Amino acid sequence: MKAVIIVSLVVVLGVMGGYGYKLYESHHAYKSTLEGEIRELKTQVRDLQALVKFQDERIAALEKTSINKLVDDANNMFIEGWESMLNTLETELDKAREKSATQP
């Protein structure tokens, strides 16, 4: 009877050990799969971050060359040109007044 109990215990322990080992292998395989997916997702995140940075740079470049920006720049240059011309005209008028005031 003791032999049957011992054999039964050995069989039960063997089955439990085998089941535990299968669980360990299953867990290890699942963990490896998850680690691979995490690496892949990290790579995708880096790629997407690089793409977002590239797109942000393109948007900034487009904003610099947009029609509104070009029109604003042209208007500012036009106004600066008029201001410069008026300043030169005022300076020349002042010189002419001084010259005519000193002449008899």
GROMACS elastic network, one bead per residue, 0.5 to 0.9 nm:
[ bonds ]
;  ai    aj funct       b0    kb
    1     4     6  0.51504   500
    1     5     6  0.64111   500
    1     6     6  0.86466   500
    2     5     6  0.51137   500
    2     6     6  0.60765   500
    2     7     6  0.84728   500
    3     6     6  0.50373   500
    3     7     6  0.59580   500
    3     8     6  0.83330   500
    4     7     6  0.50654   500
    4     8     6  0.58917   500
    4     9     6  0.84371   500
    5     9     6  0.59983   500
    5    10     6  0.84774   500
    6     9     6  0.50142   500
    6    10     6  0.60744   500
    6    11     6  0.84894   500
    7    10     6  0.50114   500
    7    11     6  0.60391   500
    7    12     6  0.84894   500
    8    11     6  0.50341   500
    8    12     6  0.60095   500
    8    13     6  0.84180   500
    9    12     6  0.50147   500
    9    13     6  0.58920   500
    9    14     6  0.82585   500
   10    13     6  0.50728   500
   10    14     6  0.58644   500
   10    15     6  0.84564   500
   11    15     6  0.60418   500
   11    16     6  0.84811   500
   12    15     6  0.50874   500
   12    16     6  0.60441   500
   12    17     6  0.83737   500
   13    16     6  0.50068   500
   13    17     6  0.58412   500
   13    18     6  0.83900   500
   14    18     6  0.59873   500
   14    19     6  0.84094   500
   15    18     6  0.50551   500
   15    19     6  0.60066   500
   15    20     6  0.84197   500
   16    19     6  0.50016   500
   16    20     6  0.59245   500
   16    21     6  0.84515   500
   17    21     6  0.60610   500
   17    22     6  0.85586   500
   18    21     6  0.50524   500
   18    22     6  0.61571   500
   18    23     6  0.85723   500
   19    22     6  0.50619   500
   19    23     6  0.61661   500
   19    24     6  0.85753   500
   20    23     6  0.50119   500
   20    24     6  0.61311   500
   20    25     6  0.86416   500
   21    25     6  0.61435   500
   21    26     6  0.84668   500
   22    25     6  0.50546   500
   22    26     6  0.59958   500
   22    27     6  0.84490   500
   23    26     6  0.50019   500
   23    27     6  0.59825   500
   23    28     6  0.84362   500
   24    27     6  0.50728   500
   24    28     6  0.60068   500
   24    29     6  0.85401   500
   25    28     6  0.50172   500
   25    29     6  0.60687   500
   25    30     6  0.84833   500
   26    29     6  0.51845   500
   26    30     6  0.61078   500
   26    31     6  0.84890   500
   27    30     6  0.50640   500
   27    31     6  0.59629   500
   27    32     6  0.85175   500
   28    31     6  0.50284   500
   28    32     6  0.61218   500
   28    33     6  0.85796   500
   29    32     6  0.50883   500
   29    33     6  0.61724   500
   29    34     6  0.86381   500
   30    33     6  0.50308   500
   30    34     6  0.61614   500
   30    35     6  0.85830   500
   31    34     6  0.50785   500
   31    35     6  0.61113   500
   31    36     6  0.86140   500
   32    35     6  0.50729   500
   32    36     6  0.62148   500
   32    37     6  0.86485   500
   33    36     6  0.51553   500
   33    37     6  0.62681   500
   33    38     6  0.86476   500
   34    37     6  0.50076   500
   34    38     6  0.60707   500
   34    39     6  0.86025   500
   35    38     6  0.50010   500
   35    39     6  0.62222   500
   35    40     6  0.86249   500
   36    39     6  0.51356   500
   36    40     6  0.62223   500
   36    41     6  0.86104   500
   37    41     6  0.60425   500
   37    42     6  0.85173   500
   38    41     6  0.50298   500
   38    42     6  0.60732   500
   38    43     6  0.85601   500
   39    42     6  0.51266   500
   39    43     6  0.62651   500
   39    44     6  0.86872   500
   40    43     6  0.50978   500
   40    44     6  0.62436   500
   40    45     6  0.86714   500
   41    45     6  0.60882   500
   41    46     6  0.85934   500
   42    45     6  0.50187   500
   42    46     6  0.62196   500
   42    47     6  0.85839   500
   43    46     6  0.51467   500
   43    47     6  0.61755   500
   43    48     6  0.85839   500
   44    47     6  0.50057   500
   44    48     6  0.60428   500
   44    49     6  0.84967   500
   45    48     6  0.50353   500
   45    49     6  0.60388   500
   45    50     6  0.85549   500
   46    49     6  0.50675   500
   46    50     6  0.62066   500
   46    51     6  0.86033   500
   47    50     6  0.51307   500
   47    51     6  0.62027   500
   47    52     6  0.86771   500
   48    52     6  0.60795   500
   48    53     6  0.85279   500
   49    52     6  0.50564   500
   49    53     6  0.61676   500
   49    54     6  0.85655   500
   50    53     6  0.50910   500
   50    54     6  0.61453   500
   50    55     6  0.86089   500
   51    54     6  0.50063   500
   51    55     6  0.60926   500
   51    56     6  0.85124   500
   52    55     6  0.50554   500
   52    56     6  0.60471   500
   52    57     6  0.85827   500
   53    56     6  0.50560   500
   53    57     6  0.62506   500
   53    58     6  0.86707   500
   54    57     6  0.51398   500
   54    58     6  0.62636   500
   54    59     6  0.86834   500
   55    59     6  0.60928   500
   55    60     6  0.85426   500
   56    59     6  0.50628   500
   56    60     6  0.61771   500
   56    61     6  0.86114   500
   57    60     6  0.50702   500
   57    61     6  0.61790   500
   57    62     6  0.85849   500
   58    61     6  0.50164   500
   58    62     6  0.60700   500
   58    63     6  0.85134   500
   59    63     6  0.60519   500
   59    64     6  0.86138   500
   60    63     6  0.50703   500
   60    64     6  0.63493   500
   60    65     6  0.88818   500
   61    64     6  0.51588   500
   61    65     6  0.65228   500
   61    66     6  0.85958   500
   62    65     6  0.51358   500
   62    66     6  0.57139   500
   63    66     6  0.50873   500
   63    67     6  0.86426   500
   63    68     6  0.86391   500
   63    69     6  0.71370   500
   64    67     6  0.89396   500
   64    69     6  0.62662   500
   64    70     6  0.79822   500
   65    68     6  0.82485   500
   65    69     6  0.62091   500
   65    70     6  0.63075   500
   66    69     6  0.52087   500
   66    70     6  0.61852   500
   66    71     6  0.86142   500
   67    71     6  0.60231   500
   67    72     6  0.84673   500
   68    71     6  0.50741   500
   68    72     6  0.60373   500
   68    73     6  0.84920   500
   69    72     6  0.50701   500
   69    73     6  0.60592   500
   69    74     6  0.85151   500
   70    73     6  0.50971   500
   70    74     6  0.60800   500
   70    75     6  0.85508   500
   71    74     6  0.50555   500
   71    75     6  0.60769   500
   71    76     6  0.85340   500
   72    75     6  0.50993   500
   72    76     6  0.61187   500
   72    77     6  0.86000   500
   73    76     6  0.50953   500
   73    77     6  0.61618   500
   73    78     6  0.85558   500
   74    77     6  0.51147   500
   74    78     6  0.60800   500
   74    79     6  0.86102   500
   75    79     6  0.61277   500
   75    80     6  0.85057   500
   76    79     6  0.51301   500
   76    80     6  0.60576   500
   76    81     6  0.84952   500
   77    80     6  0.50303   500
   77    81     6  0.60455   500
   77    82     6  0.86366   500
   78    81     6  0.50890   500
   78    82     6  0.62990   500
   78    83     6  0.86512   500
   79    82     6  0.51132   500
   79    83     6  0.61021   500
   79    84     6  0.85093   500
   80    83     6  0.50257   500
   80    84     6  0.60439   500
   80    85     6  0.85207   500
   81    84     6  0.50745   500
   81    85     6  0.61071   500
   81    86     6  0.85646   500
   82    85     6  0.50081   500
   82    86     6  0.60356   500
   82    87     6  0.84656   500
   83    86     6  0.50951   500
   83    87     6  0.60549   500
   83    88     6  0.85520   500
   84    87     6  0.50914   500
   84    88     6  0.61756   500
   84    89     6  0.85584   500
   85    88     6  0.51090   500
   85    89     6  0.60916   500
   85    90     6  0.85669   500
   86    90     6  0.60275   500
   86    91     6  0.84980   500
   87    90     6  0.50656   500
   87    91     6  0.61326   500
   87    92     6  0.86067   500
   88    91     6  0.50507   500
   88    92     6  0.61488   500
   88    93     6  0.85435   500
   89    92     6  0.51114   500
   89    93     6  0.60762   500
   89    94     6  0.85724   500
   90    93     6  0.50495   500
   90    94     6  0.61495   500
   90    95     6  0.86290   500
   91    94     6  0.51327   500
   91    95     6  0.62872   500
   91    96     6  0.86855   500
   92    95     6  0.50189   500
   92    96     6  0.61196   500
   92    97     6  0.86022   500
   93    97     6  0.61076   500
   93    98     6  0.85668   500
   94    97     6  0.51221   500
   94    98     6  0.62070   500
   94    99     6  0.85479   500
   95    98     6  0.51441   500
   95    99     6  0.60754   500
   95   100     6  0.85875   500
   96   100     6  0.60326   500
   96   101     6  0.84339   500
   97   100     6  0.51366   500
   97   101     6  0.59850   500
   97   102     6  0.86102   500
   98   101     6  0.50739   500
   98   102     6  0.62694   500
   98   103     6  0.87537   500
   99   102     6  0.52981   500
   99   103     6  0.63240   500
  100   103     6  0.51985   500
  100   104     6  0.78951   500
  101   104     6  0.76718   500
